Amino acid sequence: MLPHPVLYLATYKQLLHMYVLQLPIKTLHLKSRLTHNHNYY
């Protein structure tokens, strides 16, 4: 059974919004980890 298109779109938008919100945090975390590792070695 296929989901309702509007409901699917709303879920997709919500997931996309969460991903966009998490992206800067992950990028900053990765950058800090890379610089930390570089300083460590």
URQUIPE-V109973 format. One record per residue. N is the residue number from 1. SS is DSSP state (hx for helix, st for strand, lp for the rest). OMEGA is omega in whole degrees, 0 to 359 (NA if undefined). Layout:
n=N ss=SS omega=OMEGA
n=N ss=SS omega=OMEGA
This chain:
n=1 ss=lp omega=181
n=2 ss=lp omega=179
n=3 ss=lp omega=178
n=4 ss=lp omega=183
n=5 ss=hx omega=182
n=6 ss=hx omega=179
n=7 ss=hx omega=179
n=8 ss=hx omega=180
n=9 ss=hx omega=179
n=10 ss=hx omega=179
n=11 ss=hx omega=179
n=12 ss=hx omega=179
n=13 ss=hx omega=180
n=14 ss=hx omega=179
n=15 ss=hx omega=179
n=16 ss=hx omega=179
n=17 ss=hx omega=179
n=18 ss=hx omega=180
n=19 ss=hx omega=180
n=20 ss=hx omega=179
n=21 ss=hx omega=183
n=22 ss=hx omega=186
n=23 ss=hx omega=179
n=24 ss=hx omega=180
n=25 ss=hx omega=180
n=26 ss=hx omega=180
n=27 ss=hx omega=178
n=28 ss=hx omega=180
n=29 ss=hx omega=181
n=30 ss=hx omega=179
n=31 ss=hx omega=180
n=32 ss=hx omega=179
n=33 ss=hx omega=180
n=34 ss=hx omega=179
n=35 ss=hx omega=179
n=36 ss=hx omega=179
n=37 ss=hx omega=180
n=38 ss=hx omega=178
n=39 ss=hx omega=182
n=40 ss=hx omega=177
n=41 ss=lp omega=NA
